[in-house]
Amino acid sequence: MYISSPIRLTLLAALLAGAFPLHAQEAAPKTATPAVGKASEPLPEQPMQKVEVRGTAEGYDPRRDDTATRIVVGQEEIAKYGDTSVADVLKRVPGITVSSPNGRGGEIRMRGLGAGYTQILVNGERAPAGFSIDSLSPDVIERIEVLRAASAEFSTQSVAGTINIVLKKAIRSGQREFKIGARTGGGFDGPTASFQVSDKLGKMSYSVAGSAMYEGFERTIPSDEQAFDAAGGQTLARAALGDETGRLNLFNLAPRLNWTLENGDTLSSQTFVNVARFRNQLHETTTTTLGAAAPYPATDSTHRSDNDVVRTELNWVHKMAGGAKLDVKAGVVGGQNTTTQRRWTPAGAQRPLDTAILAEAEELGATTVGKYSRTIFDGHALAMGWDGGWGLREDIRTEREGGRPVFAGLPGGEQFKAEVSRFAAYAQDEWNLTPRWSLYLGARWEGIRTGATGNTFAAARSSSNVWSPVMQTLWKIPETKGDQVRFAVTRTYKAPGLPQLMPRRQTSIDNRSTDPDFSGNPDLKPELALGLDASYEHYWAEGALVSISGSMRRIDGYTRHQVTFDGARWVAMPTNAGQATTRGLELETKFPLKALMKDAPAIDLRASVSANWSRVDGVPGPDNRLDNQTPLSGNFGIDYKKGILTTGASLAWRRDATIQVSERQVAFLKGRQDLEAYALYKFNPTQQLRVALSNILGQDFVNRHSYLEPGRGLVVRNTRFPAGPSARATLELKF
């Protein structure tokens, strides 16, 4: 059987890790046992033996002792490559892939799944609607927690897993940091800057972290469209060329205040401000060499998006008798998003077009989270709490053709208002049955209520509730120092989003089977998943790990977007369409080279490979996969440190895949190899320079899909977004 080179490298690394003994476990110096003399005779004085304890706090991995499977990405790893987006950081984490259609941003996926299957939290809570995680700067993040199996404390809307992004909280006295950098290459250019200031004033402490980024881009985007009849003969050949220019501005600010009260309680306030501005212009020309000419051979279009989010919370921690603790948090969030799209044809076009769409959304919400915890008899760590929220969203959408409203009876545009309330209660117990066996049991009930009114559809209401039991266990195998086994059984779900529930029609500019209108479905129900996770871990040196894990999810009520032709236009609508099953297998290893060779240089190695399989009932074909799932992916990295220089490289790759989306639609996932490298040079303890290269192989982003259209046959569309190598340089200063 042929095994690809990346997999062979990972298997070899894992075998080497298990085969070589730990050099730190050297034989202790032998000393002579003194002869037993008379009681009145003093024993001869023995020289004091030197005892050396090797180990560092940085080398400790909390994943080793946590009953729940958890990977923690710390500040050093977050800052290593000088990334400007969270997505770039996460693509180097085992089991996570980032799917970007055009080189900007990207969907974060665990087990190859995104689109709501992977839960993204900020400080343990879901981000507000319209907020893009890609607009969050890594410079305001303290750590990232990756939970592969659900826990009762967080929402169980985590079929594939949970990624919890924790904003900076740690406060060090007299900390002053400033970073300034720039990126160029690959069609994207622009500066970045960030800062962090923190200090302590008596019983009060404060911290302020912020960042700003400007990015301009310019590129030419080629695409083509072909059609074939039932006999395989080509009936259509078109080629399009788009000249795109644009810019992106981002601003993050995260201030935090802490107070220690007289009775020992703590009170903290944390605020997060996010501002994003995106501008885009595109001129596209289409040439037809076979078949009917394109409806619009030449078009111009613009896209403007303004997104603002403000979130603030107050956290009170009260210590009680018997070691108990009450942790209560309340917060408010507000946001607005304005998007303007316009597409038109040049003057004198045979078929004129001038379409403009203005979409405005405002959201206001409040949240409350509470947790009571204490340690009780026989090593039980008991916790129970609640998680509630309320949100109000108002949308206005105005569409014009040739400067006139498309819906003459709606001079104020299409309007709708939605109110969402949710509440969850949970209890959990982590029990150390023996020094080598721990058990986590939890249960969570979540209920969601949604109501919407609008001037283009009848009032709609939707409600759902899910009961989620969770069990996780960790067993450290007896008579071993680093071998352990994990197992988890979870009940998770994927709740439909607000746009999926609203029965309003959102029209596309160029309606076709591959770009249909969209209509929500108020009868849509959550997808319910039963999950099994198992893993074996072998820790064989400080910072050294070999792990193999497997997972399975059986999903009931799977949601599929079915595209139909209603006699006038193509329309996509989400529906619950039966059952889906997904399975995964992951192999991971990481270790310092010194764990294999005593006198080796300070080199750290890491590698992981993830394979995923899935099947959706009712969709024919061997390429039937859930949610465009990534079938095979991997990560490989190396880091080297010597004196004032630290350097390294990383390769994130994924394999090609053909996916049968529906009976008539096929998507093609293009394989990709992202090679990166970085170097950090420390001039002195307060000044250092970080340089990073990304997309060294210069790979473009390619989208390809096909659709079987009645009357046209098989239609295949390809789009390529050029992307070359790019470089970033960041000067980091401490005062």
N, C-alpha and C positions, 0 to 999 in steps of 0.2 A: 504494500500500500504506500502511495506517495504522500509524504507529509511536507507541507510548505516550509521554506527556510525559517520564517519567524517562529513557527511552532517548534521546529527542531531546536532552535536556540533556547526557547523557554524550557523545553523538556530537559535539555542538557544542563541548564542552570539549576533546575530543580534536583536532578540526579546528583550533580556535584555537591549541592548544599547538603543533601542527606548522607552522602558517602564520606565526607571528610569530618573527622572529629573536631571538636572545639579546642583550639590551642590554649585557651585560657585555663583549661582544666589540666594543668601540668601537675606532676607528682609533687607532693609536699616534701620539703627537705627532711631527710631522716635524721633522728637524734638518738643517741645511745640511751637506753633505759638505765638509770642509776641502780646500783645494787642496793638491796634493802639492808640497811644497817641497824644498829641498836637505836632504840627510841631516843636515848640521850645524845646520840651523835648527830650533828647537823648534816643535812644533805649538802653535797658540793654545789656551789653556786653555778647555775647554768646561764649561759649568755641569753639575753632577751632575743626572741625570734621576731623578725620583722613581718608584720601582717599587712598585705596590700589588698585593698578592696577595689576591684575594677568595676566601673559602671558609672553612667552619667544620667542625669535627669532627662537629657535630650534623647538618650538611647532607649528610654522606657516607652513602650507602646501600650496605651490604655486598652487597646483592642484585646490584648492578651488576657486581661482579667475581667472584662465586662461580660456579663451574662448575655446581653443583647449584642448582636453583631454590629460593630460600629468602627468606621474608619475616620480618623481625625486628620484633617489637613491643616497644619499650623501656619503661622505667619511666615516662617522661613521658606516653606514650600510655595506659599502663595506669591511671595515677592521674587522668587528665584529667577524667573524669566522676564521680569519687568512687564508683565501682561497688562493690557488696558481693559480687559473684560473678564468677567467670571467664567464665561464659557471657555476661554483659552486656558484658564487654570484647570478646569475640571476635565478637559480632554486627556490629561495625563494621569488621571486617577483610575485605578483598576476597575473594570466593569462599566465605565462610563464612556459614551461616545457623544460627539457633538455633530449634529447634522445641519450643515449650512447650505442652502440652495444657491447662494450667489456670492459667498465670501464675506458677507456682512452679517454679524450676529450668528445665531444658530440655535437649534433646538437641543436641549440637554436630555439625554436618554440613558436610562439604566436598563440593563438586560435587553438593549436594543429598542426599548419602547419609550415613547414620549407622549405628547398630546393628552396630558392628564393622567397617564399611567404612572409617570414619575412625578412625585410631589416635591415642589420647591417652596421652602419656608424661609422667612426672614425673621430672625429672633424667635423661632418656634411658631410663627403665625403665617398664614397665607398672604401673599402679596396682593394688593388691590388690583382690580381689573384695569387693564390698559398699561400696567407697569411692566416694562421689559427688563428681565434680569440682566440682559446684556448691557443695560445702561448703568449698572452698578459697578463702581470702580473697585478693584481689589484692594486699593489703598485704605479703604474705610472698613475692611473686614478683619476681624480678629482670628476667626477659624471657620472651617467648613466641616460639618459632620455629615457623613454618609451612612445611612441606616439601611441595610439590605432587607431586613425584616421589620414588620410594623411593631410599634410599641403603643400601649394604651394612652400614654401621656400626650402624644402627638396625634393629629387627625389620621384616621386609617384610610384616607383617600390616597393610598400609596400602594397600588397593585404591584408596581415594579420596585418601589423603594422610595426613600425620602432623602432629600438633600436639604440640610438646615444650615443657612448662612447666618453666622453670628457676627453682628457688627462690633466694632472695637469697644471693649468695656474696661480692659485692664488699664489701671492708672498708675504711672510711675512718677515719682516726685521729680520735678524739674526737667521733664522730657520735652525736647524741642527738635523736631525733625522737618526737613524740607526736601522735596524732590522736584527736579525739573528735567524734562526729557523731550525727545522728538522721535517720530517715526517717518521713514521714507521707503519707497519701493512698493512694487505690487500694485501700483495705481492709487495708493493711499499715502497721504502725507499730512503731518500736523504735529503740534507740540502738546505736551501734557505737563501738569504740575499738581503736586499734592503736598499736604502738610499735616502734622499732628502736634498739638500742644497739650500738655497735661501737667498738673501740679497738685499739691496738697496744702490746704490752709486750715490748720487745726483739725476740727472734726469734719470739715468739708473738703472734697476733692473734685476736680473737674478735668474734663478731657474734651478736646475739639479736634475732629479729623475731617478733612475736606479734600476734594480733588476737582480738577477741571481738565477738559480735553477738547481740542478742536481737530477735526479730521476732514480733509478735502479729498475727493476722488474724481478720477476721470478715466474712462475706458470705453472700448468698442465691443459690443456684444453681438456676435453672430448667432443666428438661429435658422432652422429650416423646417419645412412641413412637407410631408409626402403622403400620398394616398394610394391604395392598391385595391383592385377589385377582387372578387371571389376566386378568380383563376390565378391571382398573383401578379397580374399585369399592372404596371404603374399608371395611374390616372391623374396624378397631381405632383408637381414639383415646384416648390417655392423656396426662396432664400431671402432672409431679412437681415439687415444690419442696423444696429442701434448705437448711436453715439450718446453716452450718458455722462453727465457731470453732476456733482452734488457735494454736500457737506453735512457734517454731523457735529453738534456741540453738546457736551455733557457737563453737568455740574452736580456734585454730591457734597452734602454737609451733614455731619453726625456729631452734634454736641451732647455731652453727658455730664450730669451733676450727681454727686453722691454725698449723703449726710449720714453720720453716725449719731443716733439719738442718745439721750442720757441713759435710757434703760437698756442700751445695747442693740436696739432695733436699727435697721438701716432703711433709708429712703433714697431712691434714685430716680432721676428723670432722664430719659433719653429721647432725642428727637432725630428724625431723619428727613432730609430734604433732597429731592431728586428733580432735576430739570433737564429735559432733553429736547433738542431742536434738530429736525431733519429736513433737508431740502434736496430735491432731485429734479433734473431736467433730462428728457430723453427725446431724441429725434430718430425715427425709425423709417427706413425705406424697404419695401418688399418688391422683389422681382419674381415673376412667374414665368417659368420656361415650359411648363406642361400643364394643361388644364385651364380652368377659369381663372381670370385675374383676381387678385385679392380685393375684397370690398374697399379697402383703404390702402392703396399702394404707398402712401407717404403720410405719416402722422407725427405730431408733436404732442408731448405730454409733460405735465409737471405734477409733482407730489410734495406736499408740505405737511409736516406733522409736528405738533407741539404737545408735549406731555409734561405735566407737573404733578408731583406727589409730595405731600407733607404728612408725616406720621409722628405722633408724640405719645409717650406712655409714661406712667408713674408706677413705680414698683416699690412695694412695702414688704419687708421681711421681718417677721416677729418671732423671736425665739421664746419657746415655752418650756414649762417644767418637763423633766424626764427626757430632755433631748429632742422634744418635738419642735417642729418649725411650721409656720404658716407663711406662705409666699403668695401675695396677691398683686395682680397687675391690671391696670385699666388704661385704655388708650383710645385715641380718636385718630381718624385718618381722613384726609380729603385729597381729591385729585381731579384733574380735568385733562381732557384730551381733545384736541382739535385737528382734524385731518381734512385737507383740501386736495382734490384730484381734478385735473382738467385734461381732456384729450381733444385735439382738433386737427383738421386737415388744412394744408396751405390754401391760400386764396386761389380760386380758379379750379379747384379739384372737381372731377366729374361727379363724385358723390360726396358732398360736403358733410362734415361732422364737426360738432362743437358741443361736447358734453362736459358738464361741471358738476361735481358732487362735493357738498360740504357736510361733514359729520362732526357734531359737537356732543361731548359727553361730560357730565359732571357726576362725581360720586362723593358721598359723605357717609362715614361709618363710625361705629363705636365697638370696642371689644372689651371683654373682661375675662381674665384667666386667674384661676386660683388653685393652690396645691397645699395640702396638709400632709406632712410626712413625719415619721418617727420610726425609730428602731425598737422593736418589741422583742419578746422572749425568743430564744433559740435562733438568733441571727436573722430575724425577719425584718426587712426594710419595707415598711408599709407606706403607701401613699394613695391619696384619693383627691379628686379635684373636679373642676368644671372648666369649660371653655365655651364662651358665648359671644355672639356678635350680631350686629344689625347693620344693614347697609341700604342706602337709597341711591338709585342711579337714574339720571334723566338724560335722554338722548334726543337730539334733533338732527334730522337728515334731510337735506334739500338737494334735489337733483334738477338740473336745467339743461335744456336742449336749445341751442341757438339763442341763449339768453332768456328763454321763457321757461317757467316752471313746467316740469313734466306732468305734475298733478295740479291742474288749474284750480281744483277745489280746495287745495291745501296751501294757501298763500304763505303760511308760517312754516311750511315743510312738514315732513312726517315726524311725529313726536310720539315718544312713549316714555313711561315711567315704570320702574321696577323696584320692588322692595323685597329684600332677602333677609330673613332672620334664621339663625342657626343656634343650636345649643347642644352641648355634649357633656356627659358626665362619665367619669372613669374611676377605676380602682385598680391598683397593682401591688404586687408583693414579690420582692426578690428575697429568696430564702437560700441561705447557705446550709444545705442539708449536711454536708461534710466539708472538711477543708478542700476537697477536690471536686465537689459536686454542688453546683448552684442551679436554682430553678427560678424562672420568672413566669408569673401568672398575672394576666391582666384582662380586663374587659372594659369596653367602651361603647356607649350608646350615643349616636349622633342623629340629630333630626334637622332637616332643612325645609323651610317654607318659602315659596316664591310666589309673588303676585305681580301682575303687570297689566297696565292699561295703556291704550294708544288710540290715535285717531285713524288708524288704518286696519285695525283688527279688534275683535271682541275681547273683553277682559278675560285673562287667562290666569289660572292658579295651578300650582304644582306643589306637591309635598312628597317627601321621602324620609325614611328613617332606617338606620342600619345598626344592628347589634353585632359587635366585633369582639369575639374572644381571641386571646393571644396567649401562646405558650412558647417560651424559649428556654433552653437548658444548655449548660456548659459542663462537660465532664473532663477533668484532667486525668489522663490515664495513669493508674498507679505504677510505681517503680520506674517512672520516666521523669525527666526534668523539663521537658518542653513539648510533650505530645498531648493534644486535646481534641475533643470532638464536640461539635455544636449541632443542635437540631431545633427547628422551630415549626410550629403550626399556626397559621394566621388566617383571619378573615378580614379581607380588605375590600374596597370598592372604588369605583370611579363615578362621581356624580356628574350629571350633565351640566354644562356651563349655561349661563344665562342666554347667550345667543342661540343655543341649541333648543331652548325651551320656548322662546318667543315666536308666535305664529305670524310673523311679519315677513314680507318678501324683500330681499335685498338683491337688486338687479345688478348684473354685470354689464360693462360697457359693450364688450364684443361677445354677445351670447353665443356659446357653442358647447358641445359636450364636455370639452376639457376646461371650459370657463363658464360654468352655468350660474343661473341665479341661485339664491339660497333661501330656504324657508325653514324656520324652527318648528319643533313638534312638542306641544305642551304635554303630550302623553308619554314622553320619553322617561324611562326609569333608569335608576343607577345600574351599572354593571357590577355584579357581585363576584368576588374571587375567593376561592379556597387555595391557600398557599402552603407549600412544604419547602423547607430549606434545610440542607445538611452540609456540613463541612468538616474537614480534618485539617488541623494546623500543627505544624512542627516548628517550634522555636529552638534553634540549635546554637545560637550565639547572641551576643548583644546586638540588637538591630537586625537579626537574621531570621527569616521566616520562609517556610514553604507551606502553601495552602492549596487544597483542592476542594471545590464546593459545587453543589448541584442544587437546582431549584425547579419547582413546577408550580404553575398557576392554572386552575380551571376556572374560566370566566363564564358566568351565566348572564344572559341579557346583553350580549355583545352589541355595541352600537356601530352601525355601518351607514355611511352616507350614500344613499341610493340615488342615482341620477336618472331622471326620466324626462321624456318629452311630452308636454301637456297639450300639444297641438299648435302651440305658438312659440314657446320658449323651452330651453333646457333648464331643469330645476333639480337641485340637490336637496334632500331632506334626510335628517338623521332618524333611524329607526332601530329598535331592538331586534336583532336578527339572529337569535339562537345562541350557540355556545362556541367558545374558542378555548384553545389550550396552548400554553407556551411552556417550554422547558429550556433550561440553560445549564451550561457547564463552564466552570472557570478555574484556571490554574494560575497561581501567582507565586512569585518568589522575590525576595529582596535580601541583600546581605552585603556587608563590607568585605572587600577582597582579603582583608587581614584575617577573616574567619577561616579562609582556606589556606593562606600562606602567611606565616608569622611575620615575615619581613616585607610584605607587600606594601606598595604605596597606598596612600589614603584615597582609595577608590571605592565608591558605593555603586552597586549594580541593582537593577530592579527590572522585572519583566512580568507580563501577564498576558493571557490569551483567554478570550471569552467566545463561546459558541452558543448560539440561540436557535431554537426551532419552535415553530408555532403552526397552528392550523385553525382555520375558521370554518365552521360548519356552513354548508350552503354555497360555498365558493369553490368551483371546480378547479382542477389542475394541480400539478405537483408543486407549483410555485406559490401556492396559497399561503400567505403570511399575514400575521396580525400587525396592523398599524405600521406598514413599511418597515418591519423589524430588521435591524442590522444582523445578518447571519453570523458573521465572524469578524472579530476585531482584536486588536492587541496593542500593548504599550511596552516600549523598551526604553530604558534610561541608564545613563552613566554620569556620575559626578566625581570630580577629582579636586582635592584641596591640598595646596602646599604653600605654607606661609601666608603671604598677602594675596595670593591668587586662588580663586575658586572657579572652576569651569565644568561644563557638562553638556550633554546632548540628550535629546529625546526623540523617539519615533512613535507616532500614533498612526495606526493603519487600520483599514477595514476592507473587506473583500467585496467584489462585484456581487450583485444579486438581481434576479428577476422576480417581480412580485405580482401575483394575480390579485389585483385590488377588488375586482368584481367580475361578473360574468363577461363583461365587455371591455373592461379597462385593465391595462397592464402598466406597471411602473418599473423603471430600470434604475437601480441604485449603482452609481459609479463608484468603484473602489478608489481609495485614496491613501496616500502615504505622506503624512505631515512630518517632515524632519526639521528639528529646531536645535539651536545651540546657544549657549550663553557663556559669558565670562564676567566675573566680579573681581575688581582690583581695588584693594583697600590702601589708600594713600597713608592714612593714619586712622586712629579710632573714631574720628568724627567726619571723615571724608572718604567716599568710595564711588567708583564708577561702575555701572552695570551696562553691558552691551549684549544684545540678543539678536539672533538671526532667525527668521521664521519662513516657512514654506521654501526651504532651501532647494527643494527639487523643482520648484516653479510649476506646480500642478494647477490646472484650471478647475473650475467648478462646473460640472456638466449635469444637466437635467434632461431626462428622456422618458417619454411615456407614449402609450398608444391607446387608441379607443376605437371600438368597432361601431361606426355610426350607420344607422339605416340610410340607405340611398347614397352613401359616400364610400362604403367599404371600410377598410382598415386605415386609420389616420395615425401617422407617427410624427411626433414633434420633438426636436432637439434644440436645446439652448446651451450655449457655452459662455461662462463668465470668466474672462481672462484674469489670471492672478499670478504674478511673478514673485520672486524672493523679496523680502523686506527686512529692514534693519531698524532696531530701536536702541537708543542710548539714553541712559538716565544717570544724572549726577545726584547723589544722595548725601545730604549734610545733616549733622547733628550739632546742636548748640548747647 
